[in-house]
Amino acid sequence: MSVLEDKAVGALVGAAVGDALGGAVEGWTPEQIQERHGGYVTGIVGPFNPDWREARPIAPYHKGDGHITDDTLLTHALVEVYAQRRRHLDAYEIAEHLVPRLLAEKRWIPELEADALLLHRLFLAEKWLVARLHYGHVDPREAGVGNIVNCGAAMYMAPVGIANAGNPAGAYAEAIDVTGAHQSSYGREAAGVYAAAVAAAMDPSATPEQVVQSCVDVAHDGTRAAIVAVRAAAVELHDWKAALGPLREAIAPYDTVGPDYRSPAPDSRRPSRVKSIEELPVALGMLLVAAGDYRESVLGAVNYGRDADSIATMVGGLAGALGGAAAIPERWRTEVATQSRLDIEAPGRSMAAVATELFAADAAAYERHAKAMNGLTP
């Protein structure tokens, strides 16, 4: 396995495993998680409420028991688009090739325990893709405007980072274009920044500190300010248990959801130039606290609670890219793959092949550009 393939597999396996671990405790506080599980969560656990079908009628999903969530399902659907198109993507590709996969292709949905359309698992903010692009015929570059501003686009942007491995600025630009179809404001900005983080983590010499600095370099407005604030808190901490409170305090001024995750503030998730999603800065903070260690960074994200599956997806993708496939505990990988009925390594191998082709095409395009410039300048 090449270094590129190892890191691509690590990124996408790491994201999927983080997703599965975090899904079981999504929406709860650290205190509630510890009460429910008799202490910190240290691995795969069952649903927070065993009667999961009736626990939340608006979202009757079997979270826990090693089941991946929509974060991973959408990530793998985006990988399929890359594998089909073999090119850099934009918002039009999302309308023409991702949305049909949501509408017409059945696949195993672990949280529904059934073969179903991916659309049937998506939550309302992600169903927006279908409403706006398939039924509304909105310009794909503008379809994300009007959606609630959340992490829904950022959570599946790891493939964009792999497609631009080692090029954070390129990953940022591509993700910003792609997610115009889904999100706006700081939700779209976070998607670009997360893609940049994955691209930075794919560099063989990357460190957690360099990954976070790459995010600061490309980020704007409240997203940048939030990352800087969380980084300042994280560098003083070296244990995720001690970091749960300080990281929440650091992100709170930028988070619009408020202290009660299940009862968002009246002005939550609205466009803003001074706010940020919570998930990405906290994921970056946990990466720093754990010094890039996969197990520790993911457990920190899981026990943080709130949107734990997406936080753990993001930090799992970054730690997996930094450490490669071997960084992810074998027991977690095996159980998530089995419980989710998932070939957990295939998406990473697919993206590594695509990234190789894209780099060759980019290099050829640069040579043509250089030739043109050489003819235009003395």
Secondary structure as GFF3:
##gff-version 3
##sequence-region A 1 378
A	DSSP	alpha_helix	3	23	.	.	.	ID=ss1
A	DSSP	alpha_helix	30	37	.	.	.	ID=ss2
A	DSSP	alpha_helix	52	55	.	.	.	ID=ss3
A	DSSP	alpha_helix	70	85	.	.	.	ID=ss4
A	DSSP	alpha_helix	91	93	.	.	.	ID=ss5
A	DSSP	pi_helix	94	98	.	.	.	ID=ss6
A	DSSP	alpha_helix	99	104	.	.	.	ID=ss7
A	DSSP	beta_strand	106	109	.	.	.	ID=ss8
A	DSSP	beta_strand	114	117	.	.	.	ID=ss9
A	DSSP	alpha_helix	118	121	.	.	.	ID=ss10
A	DSSP	alpha_helix	124	129	.	.	.	ID=ss11
A	DSSP	pi_helix	130	135	.	.	.	ID=ss12
A	DSSP	three_ten_helix	140	142	.	.	.	ID=ss13
A	DSSP	three_ten_helix	154	156	.	.	.	ID=ss14
A	DSSP	alpha_helix	158	163	.	.	.	ID=ss15
A	DSSP	alpha_helix	168	178	.	.	.	ID=ss16
A	DSSP	three_ten_helix	179	181	.	.	.	ID=ss17
A	DSSP	alpha_helix	185	201	.	.	.	ID=ss18
A	DSSP	alpha_helix	208	218	.	.	.	ID=ss19
A	DSSP	alpha_helix	221	234	.	.	.	ID=ss20
A	DSSP	alpha_helix	240	251	.	.	.	ID=ss21
A	DSSP	alpha_helix	279	289	.	.	.	ID=ss22
A	DSSP	alpha_helix	294	304	.	.	.	ID=ss23
A	DSSP	alpha_helix	308	323	.	.	.	ID=ss24
A	DSSP	three_ten_helix	325	327	.	.	.	ID=ss25
A	DSSP	alpha_helix	330	340	.	.	.	ID=ss26
A	DSSP	alpha_helix	346	376	.	.	.	ID=ss27
###
